[in-house]
Amino acid sequence: MAGEAIPETMLAWQKDFGSTQPNRVRVDVPSAPDDGLLVKIYAAGVCHSDVHLLHMEEKPPEYLDKYTLGHEGCGEVVSVGSAVTKFKPGDMVSVLAVPGCGSQSCPDCAKGVPQICPLGEHYGIGHNGSFAPYVAIRERAAVKLPSGVSYAAGAVATDAVLTAYQAVVGRGKVKKGDTVLLFGLGGLGFNALQIMLSIGANVIVVDQRQEVLEEALKFGVKSENVVPVGTGNVAEWVNNKGLLVDTAIDFVGVSETFKAALDAVRRAGTVVLVGLINPSISFSSLVPITKQLDVLGSYGGTSSDLEASLDLIAKGVITPQVETGHMKHFPQILDDLHNGKIKSRIVLVPEGVEEAKVAK
């Protein structure tokens, strides 16, 4: 809590190029930069992207040789730099993993897409992140946690909700009355589903797990809009139902789901690709060309998107499905997530933080 002594060292789960396993090592607790904050982490989300990061063999030039993982963080500001104006010790914040460099001369940040800026810090994605008791961040990477939003929800909002919000609202521009085909009901997919239903869209859901399709019914999806597990041709199923799909959003990202999205969406419709399960998707260009489709990629989101996401959680529009686990068990938890043993999302709780308080 604010005012408590900050230790000199801490245990952190790090990525070391040359190894595909996370290493828990003792490192120095960082100091807040002049234009930033030191945040005590209460919850840090685990993501499928962590698997890809650990298996990355070639180090991008902007990455550190060794860095602390964890790109979904939430906690308490414990110290601030001399140039900080918006935050003070004791503030609760969510950490935006990719805030951009913030320069008005940056072609990405100046155009409103700081999440693809290669120059700024990428917390947990090449630079030190939140799988440790403390993380040092720039002020622009922090967004205040609204009252009533749990630390667990505040952590997953930085990716699982933020990414869904950007895909639905920013890229897909889904509006009331639209018919949307949603592939993948994982952590991102369920958040996207709640956003779309709150907008007033008619949502058709596709997943290969019967239990999550049944869960979608509880959120308000019509039973006739659930594509049965094992359906071989989703586009044919949609056409047989007489449905006209305005937008398809693929949170899976394999050739089969992407092809189904292209085939199923109406002429001059929109397909948004978010999932990265298979980064080498193959498809025929004939369909998107002859149907004149808008095929869009969607990656992360901005601080404004995070603010909007947290506001939706605070208002009860989105209820992220989040489990909690101990940070010391990260390797096993990541393996469980990768093998489908975790229902939706899970956050790690550092030693010394009461797990029961994180989910409240």
Residue, then its C-alpha position, 0 to 999 in steps of 0.5 A: m500500500a501507499g507509504e510502505a517500504i519498497p524492497e530493493t529486489m524482487l522475483a520476476w518471470q523473464k523471457d531469455f532468448g535461447s530458451t522457450q521456458p520462463n525463468r524466474v530470477r531475482v532482479d532489482v526493483p526499478s525506479a519510477p522514470d522522471d515522466g513515469l510511475l512505479v506500480k505495485i502489481y496486484a494482478a497480471g493477466v496471462c495470455h496466449s500471446d505469452v506462449h508465442l513470446l516464449h517460443m520466439e527465437e529471433k530477437p527483434p532489435e527493439y527487444l531487450d535480451k532478457y525482459t520480464l513478461g506480463h502485458e496485462g497489469c493492474g495495481e497501485v502507484v507507489s511512487v511518481g517521477s518529477a515530471v508526472t502530473k496526472f497521478k499520485p501515490g495511492d492511485m489504482v491504475s491499469v497498465l497499457a502494454v503498448p502506449g507508443c512513443g507519444s511523439q507528434s512526429c511519429p507516423d503511428c502515434a500522430k495518426g492515432v494508432p500508438q499500439i503499432c508504434p515500434l519506438g515506445e516501450h512494449y511492457g511485457i512484450g520485449h520490455n519489462g512487464s508485470f509478471a513481478p511485484y513491481v513495474a516501472i512505466r511511462e505516465r502515458a501507459a497508465v489509466k486510472l481504475p474506476s471505482g468498483v472495478s476489480y484488480a483482476a478485471g482491471a488487468v484483463a481489460t488492458d488486453a482481453v477487453l481492450t482488443a475486443y473493443q478495438a476490433v468491434v468498435g474501432r475496426g468493425k464499426v459494429k452498430k445497432g441492427d448489424t448482423v455479426l458472425l463471431f468466431g472464437l468464444g475465448g477471453l476476447g470473444f466473450n468480451a466482444l460478444q458482450i460489447m456487440l449485444s450491448i450495441g444491439a447487434n444480432v450476433i451469430v457465434v461459432d466455436q468448437r466447444q459446446e460448453v462455451l456455446e451454451e455459455a453464450l446463450k446465458f449472455g443473450v445469444k439467440s439459440e437459432n444463432v448458435v452454429p452447431v459444433g462440427t458444422g463443416n460449412v459455416a457459410e452454407w449454414v448461414n445462407n440456409k438460415g437466410l441470414l445476411v452477415d454484415t461483419a465477421i470477426d475472427f478471434v481464432g485466426v486459422s485458415e479455416t475460420f478466416k476462409a469461413a468468414l470471407d465466404a459467409v459475409r455479405r458482398a461489400g461486407t467487412v471481415v476483421l482478423v484478430g486471432l493469431i493462432n496461425p500467423s501463416i493463414s492461406f486463402s484464395s484472394l478471389v473471394p474478397i476481391t469479387k465480393q469487394l470485402d473490407v478485410l481489416g487487421s486489428y491489434g490492441g488499442t489505445s488509452s482511450d479504448l482502455e478508458a472506454s473498456l474500463d467504463l463498460i466494466a464499471k457500468g456492468v455492460i461487460t463482466p470479464q470472466v476471470e480466474t485467479g492464480h498464484m504468480k509462482h505457478f505461472p509455468q503451469i498456469l500458462d500450460d493449462l491455458h494453452n491446453g484449454k484447461i482454463k475457461s476464459r482468462i486468468v490473472l497471476v497474483p504476486e506473493g504478499v497480495e491477498e488473492a481474495k481482494v484481487a477479484k473483488 
